[in-house]
Amino acid sequence: MSKKLILCCDRCGSRNYVIPAGNKQTTVRFTVKKFCNQCNEHTEHKQTI
């Protein structure tokens, strides 16, 4: 079973993306700019806990 990261929109809070996690254990949250269907624009998405 592989680990997965769930990405949450910074603006509206919807959980839009699930990506496979790497092998590294880090303390910094993963952040990427992605398209949000709820906001209908590109926004920052952060890793949820």
CHARMM-style PDB file with segment names, atoms N, HN, CA, C and O in Angstrom:
ATOM      1  N   MET     1       0.837  -1.162   0.000  1.00  0.00      PROA
ATOM      2  CA  MET     1       0.000   0.000   0.000  1.00  0.00      PROA
ATOM      3  C   MET     1       0.895   1.242   0.000  1.00  0.00      PROA
ATOM      4  O   MET     1       1.727   1.421   0.889  1.00  0.00      PROA
ATOM      5  N   SER     2       0.712   2.080  -0.994  1.00  0.00      PROA
ATOM      6  HN  SER     2       0.035   1.935  -1.716  1.00  0.00      PROA
ATOM      7  CA  SER     2       1.549   3.274  -1.089  1.00  0.00      PROA
ATOM      8  C   SER     2       0.895   4.448  -0.383  1.00  0.00      PROA
ATOM      9  O   SER     2      -0.329   4.535  -0.285  1.00  0.00      PROA
ATOM     10  N   LYS     3       1.739   5.351   0.110  1.00  0.00      PROA
ATOM     11  HN  LYS     3       2.733   5.280   0.031  1.00  0.00      PROA
ATOM     12  CA  LYS     3       1.238   6.544   0.784  1.00  0.00      PROA
ATOM     13  C   LYS     3       0.805   7.565  -0.249  1.00  0.00      PROA
ATOM     14  O   LYS     3       1.365   7.643  -1.343  1.00  0.00      PROA
ATOM     15  N   LYS     4      -0.213   8.357   0.118  1.00  0.00      PROA
ATOM     16  HN  LYS     4      -0.668   8.294   1.006  1.00  0.00      PROA
ATOM     17  CA  LYS     4      -0.723   9.372  -0.778  1.00  0.00      PROA
ATOM     18  C   LYS     4      -0.817  10.701  -0.054  1.00  0.00      PROA
ATOM     19  O   LYS     4      -1.033  10.749   1.157  1.00  0.00      PROA
ATOM     20  N   LEU     5      -0.653  11.778  -0.806  1.00  0.00      PROA
ATOM     21  HN  LEU     5      -0.477  11.740  -1.790  1.00  0.00      PROA
ATOM     22  CA  LEU     5      -0.810  13.124  -0.278  1.00  0.00      PROA
ATOM     23  C   LEU     5      -2.110  13.697  -0.816  1.00  0.00      PROA
ATOM     24  O   LEU     5      -2.392  13.583  -2.009  1.00  0.00      PROA
ATOM     25  N   ILE     6      -2.905  14.312   0.051  1.00  0.00      PROA
ATOM     26  HN  ILE     6      -2.677  14.405   1.020  1.00  0.00      PROA
ATOM     27  CA  ILE     6      -4.138  14.959  -0.353  1.00  0.00      PROA
ATOM     28  C   ILE     6      -3.878  16.457  -0.387  1.00  0.00      PROA
ATOM     29  O   ILE     6      -3.385  17.035   0.582  1.00  0.00      PROA
ATOM     30  N   LEU     7      -4.217  17.089  -1.525  1.00  0.00      PROA
ATOM     31  HN  LEU     7      -4.618  16.620  -2.312  1.00  0.00      PROA
ATOM     32  CA  LEU     7      -4.004  18.520  -1.690  1.00  0.00      PROA
ATOM     33  C   LEU     7      -5.319  19.257  -1.519  1.00  0.00      PROA
ATOM     34  O   LEU     7      -6.342  18.878  -2.091  1.00  0.00      PROA
ATOM     35  N   CYS     8      -5.275  20.322  -0.717  1.00  0.00      PROA
ATOM     36  HN  CYS     8      -4.445  20.629  -0.252  1.00  0.00      PROA
ATOM     37  CA  CYS     8      -6.456  21.100  -0.370  1.00  0.00      PROA
ATOM     38  C   CYS     8      -6.278  22.525  -0.887  1.00  0.00      PROA
ATOM     39  O   CYS     8      -5.203  23.109  -0.749  1.00  0.00      PROA
ATOM     40  N   CYS     9      -7.334  23.085  -1.484  1.00  0.00      PROA
ATOM     41  HN  CYS     9      -8.207  22.611  -1.596  1.00  0.00      PROA
ATOM     42  CA  CYS     9      -7.301  24.455  -1.996  1.00  0.00      PROA
ATOM     43  C   CYS     9      -7.130  25.428  -0.838  1.00  0.00      PROA
ATOM     44  O   CYS     9      -7.802  25.317   0.187  1.00  0.00      PROA
ATOM     45  N   ASP    10      -6.233  26.371  -1.011  1.00  0.00      PROA
ATOM     46  HN  ASP    10      -5.687  26.461  -1.844  1.00  0.00      PROA
ATOM     47  CA  ASP    10      -5.948  27.353   0.032  1.00  0.00      PROA
ATOM     48  C   ASP    10      -7.084  28.362   0.187  1.00  0.00      PROA
ATOM     49  O   ASP    10      -7.293  28.885   1.281  1.00  0.00      PROA
ATOM     50  N   ARG    11      -7.813  28.640  -0.876  1.00  0.00      PROA
ATOM     51  HN  ARG    11      -7.644  28.214  -1.765  1.00  0.00      PROA
ATOM     52  CA  ARG    11      -8.873  29.643  -0.853  1.00  0.00      PROA
ATOM     53  C   ARG    11     -10.211  29.090  -0.348  1.00  0.00      PROA
ATOM     54  O   ARG    11     -10.791  29.644   0.586  1.00  0.00      PROA
ATOM     55  N   CYS    12     -10.712  27.992  -0.963  1.00  0.00      PROA
ATOM     56  HN  CYS    12     -10.240  27.542  -1.722  1.00  0.00      PROA
ATOM     57  CA  CYS    12     -12.047  27.499  -0.602  1.00  0.00      PROA
ATOM     58  C   CYS    12     -12.016  26.283   0.323  1.00  0.00      PROA
ATOM     59  O   CYS    12     -13.026  25.978   0.957  1.00  0.00      PROA
ATOM     60  N   GLY    13     -10.885  25.582   0.417  1.00  0.00      PROA
ATOM     61  HN  GLY    13     -10.064  25.830  -0.098  1.00  0.00      PROA
ATOM     62  CA  GLY    13     -10.762  24.456   1.334  1.00  0.00      PROA
ATOM     63  C   GLY    13     -11.183  23.117   0.769  1.00  0.00      PROA
ATOM     64  O   GLY    13     -11.175  22.125   1.499  1.00  0.00      PROA
ATOM     65  N   SER    14     -11.556  23.044  -0.514  1.00  0.00      PROA
ATOM     66  HN  SER    14     -11.563  23.849  -1.107  1.00  0.00      PROA
ATOM     67  CA  SER    14     -11.965  21.762  -1.080  1.00  0.00      PROA
ATOM     68  C   SER    14     -10.740  20.896  -1.365  1.00  0.00      PROA
ATOM     69  O   SER    14      -9.677  21.398  -1.731  1.00  0.00      PROA
ATOM     70  N   ARG    15     -10.910  19.595  -1.191  1.00  0.00      PROA
ATOM     71  HN  ARG    15     -11.773  19.188  -0.893  1.00  0.00      PROA
ATOM     72  CA  ARG    15      -9.827  18.644  -1.427  1.00  0.00      PROA
ATOM     73  C   ARG    15      -9.964  18.110  -2.844  1.00  0.00      PROA
ATOM     74  O   ARG    15     -10.824  17.275  -3.123  1.00  0.00      PROA
ATOM     75  N   ASN    16      -9.102  18.603  -3.741  1.00  0.00      PROA
ATOM     76  HN  ASN    16      -8.403  19.282  -3.514  1.00  0.00      PROA
ATOM     77  CA  ASN    16      -9.250  18.337  -5.164  1.00  0.00      PROA
ATOM     78  C   ASN    16      -8.323  17.267  -5.713  1.00  0.00      PROA
ATOM     79  O   ASN    16      -8.701  16.557  -6.645  1.00  0.00      PROA
ATOM     80  N   TYR    17      -7.136  17.128  -5.174  1.00  0.00      PROA
ATOM     81  HN  TYR    17      -6.828  17.705  -4.417  1.00  0.00      PROA
ATOM     82  CA  TYR    17      -6.122  16.277  -5.780  1.00  0.00      PROA
ATOM     83  C   TYR    17      -5.553  15.282  -4.782  1.00  0.00      PROA
ATOM     84  O   TYR    17      -5.419  15.575  -3.594  1.00  0.00      PROA
ATOM     85  N   VAL    18      -5.215  14.071  -5.300  1.00  0.00      PROA
ATOM     86  HN  VAL    18      -5.324  13.833  -6.265  1.00  0.00      PROA
ATOM     87  CA  VAL    18      -4.511  13.047  -4.542  1.00  0.00      PROA
ATOM     88  C   VAL    18      -3.313  12.643  -5.383  1.00  0.00      PROA
ATOM     89  O   VAL    18      -3.467  12.246  -6.538  1.00  0.00      PROA
ATOM     90  N   ILE    19      -2.108  12.745  -4.805  1.00  0.00      PROA
ATOM     91  HN  ILE    19      -1.982  13.068  -3.867  1.00  0.00      PROA
ATOM     92  CA  ILE    19      -0.886  12.412  -5.522  1.00  0.00      PROA
ATOM     93  C   ILE    19      -0.093  11.399  -4.710  1.00  0.00      PROA
ATOM     94  O   ILE    19      -0.209  11.380  -3.485  1.00  0.00      PROA
ATOM     95  N   PRO    20       0.712  10.552  -5.358  1.00  0.00      PROA
ATOM     96  CA  PRO    20       1.535   9.600  -4.609  1.00  0.00      PROA
ATOM     97  C   PRO    20       2.645  10.313  -3.845  1.00  0.00      PROA
ATOM     98  O   PRO    20       3.241  11.266  -4.349  1.00  0.00      PROA
ATOM     99  N   ALA    21       2.916   9.853  -2.644  1.00  0.00      PROA
ATOM    100  HN  ALA    21       2.432   9.080  -2.235  1.00  0.00      PROA
ATOM    101  CA  ALA    21       3.957  10.455  -1.807  1.00  0.00      PROA
ATOM    102  C   ALA    21       5.303   9.852  -2.161  1.00  0.00      PROA
ATOM    103  O   ALA    21       5.394   8.695  -2.572  1.00  0.00      PROA
ATOM    104  N   GLY    22       6.347  10.651  -1.996  1.00  0.00      PROA
ATOM    105  HN  GLY    22       6.273  11.591  -1.663  1.00  0.00      PROA
ATOM    106  CA  GLY    22       7.700  10.164  -2.204  1.00  0.00      PROA
ATOM    107  C   GLY    22       8.163   9.368  -0.998  1.00  0.00      PROA
ATOM    108  O   GLY    22       7.406   9.189  -0.044  1.00  0.00      PROA
ATOM    109  N   ASN    23       9.388   8.894  -1.032  1.00  0.00      PROA
ATOM    110  HN  ASN    23      10.003   9.041  -1.807  1.00  0.00      PROA
ATOM    111  CA  ASN    23       9.937   8.087   0.058  1.00  0.00      PROA
ATOM    112  C   ASN    23      10.423   8.933   1.218  1.00  0.00      PROA
ATOM    113  O   ASN    23      10.583   8.419   2.325  1.00  0.00      PROA
ATOM    114  N   LYS    24      10.663  10.218   0.993  1.00  0.00      PROA
ATOM    115  HN  LYS    24      10.534  10.635   0.094  1.00  0.00      PROA
ATOM    116  CA  LYS    24      11.221  11.074   2.036  1.00  0.00      PROA
ATOM    117  C   LYS    24      10.161  11.466   3.064  1.00  0.00      PROA
ATOM    118  O   LYS    24       9.000  11.682   2.715  1.00  0.00      PROA
ATOM    119  N   GLN    25      10.557  11.553   4.305  1.00  0.00      PROA
ATOM    120  HN  GLN    25      11.500  11.377   4.588  1.00  0.00      PROA
ATOM    121  CA  GLN    25       9.712  12.070   5.373  1.00  0.00      PROA
ATOM    122  C   GLN    25      10.162  13.494   5.648  1.00  0.00      PROA
ATOM    123  O   GLN    25      11.272  13.703   6.137  1.00  0.00      PROA
ATOM    124  N   THR    26       9.324  14.478   5.343  1.00  0.00      PROA
ATOM    125  HN  THR    26       8.422  14.309   4.946  1.00  0.00      PROA
ATOM    126  CA  THR    26       9.688  15.868   5.550  1.00  0.00      PROA
ATOM    127  C   THR    26       8.712  16.527   6.506  1.00  0.00      PROA
ATOM    128  O   THR    26       7.599  16.040   6.702  1.00  0.00      PROA
ATOM    129  N   THR    27       9.128  17.630   7.098  1.00  0.00      PROA
ATOM    130  HN  THR    27      10.033  18.026   6.939  1.00  0.00      PROA
ATOM    131  CA  THR    27       8.264  18.369   8.013  1.00  0.00      PROA
ATOM    132  C   THR    27       7.605  19.554   7.325  1.00  0.00      PROA
ATOM    133  O   THR    27       6.713  20.183   7.894  1.00  0.00      PROA
ATOM    134  N   VAL    28       8.040  19.867   6.096  1.00  0.00      PROA
ATOM    135  HN  VAL    28       8.765  19.356   5.634  1.00  0.00      PROA
ATOM    136  CA  VAL    28       7.491  20.988   5.344  1.00  0.00      PROA
ATOM    137  C   VAL    28       6.326  20.487   4.493  1.00  0.00      PROA
ATOM    138  O   VAL    28       6.424  19.446   3.844  1.00  0.00      PROA
ATOM    139  N   ARG    29       5.221  21.240   4.500  1.00  0.00      PROA
ATOM    140  HN  ARG    29       5.141  22.086   5.027  1.00  0.00      PROA
ATOM    141  CA  ARG    29       4.061  20.855   3.702  1.00  0.00      PROA
ATOM    142  C   ARG    29       4.309  21.132   2.225  1.00  0.00      PROA
ATOM    143  O   ARG    29       4.899  22.148   1.859  1.00  0.00      PROA
ATOM    144  N   PHE    30       3.850  20.217   1.392  1.00  0.00      PROA
ATOM    145  HN  PHE    30       3.371  19.391   1.690  1.00  0.00      PROA
ATOM    146  CA  PHE    30       3.964  20.331  -0.061  1.00  0.00      PROA
ATOM    147  C   PHE    30       2.966  21.384  -0.551  1.00  0.00      PROA
ATOM    148  O   PHE    30       1.792  21.334  -0.185  1.00  0.00      PROA
ATOM    149  N   THR    31       3.419  22.340  -1.378  1.00  0.00      PROA
ATOM    150  HN  THR    31       4.373  22.381  -1.676  1.00  0.00      PROA
ATOM    151  CA  THR    31       2.562  23.391  -1.917  1.00  0.00      PROA
ATOM    152  C   THR    31       2.777  23.483  -3.421  1.00  0.00      PROA
ATOM    153  O   THR    31       3.910  23.477  -3.902  1.00  0.00      PROA
ATOM    154  N   VAL    32       1.666  23.567  -4.161  1.00  0.00      PROA
ATOM    155  HN  VAL    32       0.745  23.572  -3.771  1.00  0.00      PROA
ATOM    156  CA  VAL    32       1.743  23.669  -5.619  1.00  0.00      PROA
ATOM    157  C   VAL    32       0.538  24.473  -6.109  1.00  0.00      PROA
ATOM    158  O   VAL    32      -0.512  24.482  -5.465  1.00  0.00      PROA
ATOM    159  N   LYS    33       0.693  25.143  -7.242  1.00  0.00      PROA
ATOM    160  HN  LYS    33       1.545  25.136  -7.765  1.00  0.00      PROA
ATOM    161  CA  LYS    33      -0.406  25.908  -7.813  1.00  0.00      PROA
ATOM    162  C   LYS    33      -1.147  25.012  -8.811  1.00  0.00      PROA
ATOM    163  O   LYS    33      -0.568  24.554  -9.796  1.00  0.00      PROA
ATOM    164  N   LYS    34      -2.449  24.766  -8.539  1.00  0.00      PROA
ATOM    165  HN  LYS    34      -2.919  25.139  -7.738  1.00  0.00      PROA
ATOM    166  CA  LYS    34      -3.269  23.878  -9.366  1.00  0.00      PROA
ATOM    167  C   LYS    34      -4.603  24.543  -9.652  1.00  0.00      PROA
ATOM    168  O   LYS    34      -4.952  25.550  -9.035  1.00  0.00      PROA
ATOM    169  N   PHE    35      -5.355  23.967 -10.603  1.00  0.00      PROA
ATOM    170  HN  PHE    35      -5.072  23.150 -11.104  1.00  0.00      PROA
ATOM    171  CA  PHE    35      -6.680  24.471 -10.933  1.00  0.00      PROA
ATOM    172  C   PHE    35      -7.710  23.918  -9.960  1.00  0.00      PROA
ATOM    173  O   PHE    35      -7.749  22.713  -9.712  1.00  0.00      PROA
ATOM    174  N   CYS    36      -8.547  24.799  -9.404  1.00  0.00      PROA
ATOM    175  HN  CYS    36      -8.514  25.778  -9.606  1.00  0.00      PROA
ATOM    176  CA  CYS    36      -9.611  24.412  -8.483  1.00  0.00      PROA
ATOM    177  C   CYS    36     -10.949  24.530  -9.202  1.00  0.00      PROA
ATOM    178  O   CYS    36     -11.275  25.591  -9.736  1.00  0.00      PROA
ATOM    179  N   ASN    37     -11.734  23.438  -9.221  1.00  0.00      PROA
ATOM    180  HN  ASN    37     -11.469  22.577  -8.788  1.00  0.00      PROA
ATOM    181  CA  ASN    37     -13.042  23.461  -9.882  1.00  0.00      PROA
ATOM    182  C   ASN    37     -14.046  24.321  -9.140  1.00  0.00      PROA
ATOM    183  O   ASN    37     -14.929  24.908  -9.766  1.00  0.00      PROA
ATOM    184  N   GLN    38     -13.935  24.410  -7.833  1.00  0.00      PROA
ATOM    185  HN  GLN    38     -13.217  23.933  -7.325  1.00  0.00      PROA
ATOM    186  CA  GLN    38     -14.865  25.205  -7.040  1.00  0.00      PROA
ATOM    187  C   GLN    38     -14.624  26.704  -7.249  1.00  0.00      PROA
ATOM    188  O   GLN    38     -15.577  27.466  -7.415  1.00  0.00      PROA
ATOM    189  N   CYS    39     -13.366  27.127  -7.241  1.00  0.00      PROA
ATOM    190  HN  CYS    39     -12.592  26.508  -7.107  1.00  0.00      PROA
ATOM    191  CA  CYS    39     -13.014  28.539  -7.429  1.00  0.00      PROA
ATOM    192  C   CYS    39     -12.981  28.919  -8.909  1.00  0.00      PROA
ATOM    193  O   CYS    39     -13.083  30.097  -9.250  1.00  0.00      PROA
ATOM    194  N   ASN    40     -12.841  27.933  -9.781  1.00  0.00      PROA
ATOM    195  HN  ASN    40     -12.758  26.975  -9.504  1.00  0.00      PROA
ATOM    196  CA  ASN    40     -12.770  28.103 -11.231  1.00  0.00      PROA
ATOM    197  C   ASN    40     -11.562  28.938 -11.648  1.00  0.00      PROA
ATOM    198  O   ASN    40     -11.649  29.734 -12.584  1.00  0.00      PROA
ATOM    199  N   GLU    41     -10.428  28.756 -10.951  1.00  0.00      PROA
ATOM    200  HN  GLU    41     -10.358  28.110 -10.191  1.00  0.00      PROA
ATOM    201  CA  GLU    41      -9.183  29.432 -11.296  1.00  0.00      PROA
ATOM    202  C   GLU    41      -8.011  28.690 -10.654  1.00  0.00      PROA
ATOM    203  O   GLU    41      -8.205  27.797  -9.830  1.00  0.00      PROA
ATOM    204  N   HSD    42      -6.809  29.068 -11.038  1.00  0.00      PROA
ATOM    205  HN  HSD    42      -6.651  29.794 -11.707  1.00  0.00      PROA
ATOM    206  CA  HSD    42      -5.606  28.472 -10.467  1.00  0.00      PROA
ATOM    207  C   HSD    42      -5.328  29.086  -9.101  1.00  0.00      PROA
ATOM    208  O   HSD    42      -5.237  30.307  -8.972  1.00  0.00      PROA
ATOM    209  N   THR    43      -5.194  28.237  -8.078  1.00  0.00      PROA
ATOM    210  HN  THR    43      -5.269  27.246  -8.182  1.00  0.00      PROA
ATOM    211  CA  THR    43      -4.920  28.692  -6.707  1.00  0.00      PROA
ATOM    212  C   THR    43      -3.851  27.803  -6.088  1.00  0.00      PROA
ATOM    213  O   THR    43      -3.526  26.743  -6.623  1.00  0.00      PROA
ATOM    214  N   GLU    44      -3.313  28.238  -4.967  1.00  0.00      PROA
ATOM    215  HN  GLU    44      -3.577  29.099  -4.532  1.00  0.00      PROA
ATOM    216  CA  GLU    44      -2.348  27.439  -4.224  1.00  0.00      PROA
ATOM    217  C   GLU    44      -3.072  26.263  -3.572  1.00  0.00      PROA
ATOM    218  O   GLU    44      -4.145  26.429  -2.992  1.00  0.00      PROA
ATOM    219  N   HSD    45      -2.480  25.085  -3.674  1.00  0.00      PROA
ATOM    220  HN  HSD    45      -1.609  24.951  -4.145  1.00  0.00      PROA
ATOM    221  CA  HSD    45      -2.995  23.888  -3.005  1.00  0.00      PROA
ATOM    222  C   HSD    45      -1.915  23.386  -2.051  1.00  0.00      PROA
ATOM    223  O   HSD    45      -0.752  23.247  -2.431  1.00  0.00      PROA
ATOM    224  N   LYS    46      -2.313  23.118  -0.811  1.00  0.00      PROA
ATOM    225  HN  LYS    46      -3.257  23.231  -0.503  1.00  0.00      PROA
ATOM    226  CA  LYS    46      -1.364  22.652   0.195  1.00  0.00      PROA
ATOM    227  C   LYS    46      -1.707  21.233   0.623  1.00  0.00      PROA
ATOM    228  O   LYS    46      -2.853  20.793   0.540  1.00  0.00      PROA
ATOM    229  N   GLN    47      -0.692  20.543   1.077  1.00  0.00      PROA
ATOM    230  HN  GLN    47       0.239  20.900   1.144  1.00  0.00      PROA
ATOM    231  CA  GLN    47      -0.854  19.187   1.582  1.00  0.00      PROA
ATOM    232  C   GLN    47      -1.640  19.221   2.891  1.00  0.00      PROA
ATOM    233  O   GLN    47      -1.354  20.036   3.767  1.00  0.00      PROA
ATOM    234  N   THR    48      -2.632  18.334   3.024  1.00  0.00      PROA
ATOM    235  HN  THR    48      -2.864  17.671   2.312  1.00  0.00      PROA
ATOM    236  CA  THR    48      -3.368  18.228   4.286  1.00  0.00      PROA
ATOM    237  C   THR    48      -2.647  17.257   5.194  1.00  0.00      PROA
ATOM    238  O   THR    48      -1.782  16.501   4.752  1.00  0.00      PROA
ATOM    239  N   ILE    49      -3.007  17.282   6.465  1.00  0.00      PROA
ATOM    240  HN  ILE    49      -3.710  17.896   6.824  1.00  0.00      PROA
ATOM    241  CA  ILE    49      -2.350  16.408   7.440  1.00  0.00      PROA
ATOM    242  C   ILE    49      -2.955  15.033   7.398  1.00  0.00      PROA
ATOM    243  OT1 ILE    49      -2.536  14.151   8.147  1.00  0.00      PROA
TER     244      ILE     49
END
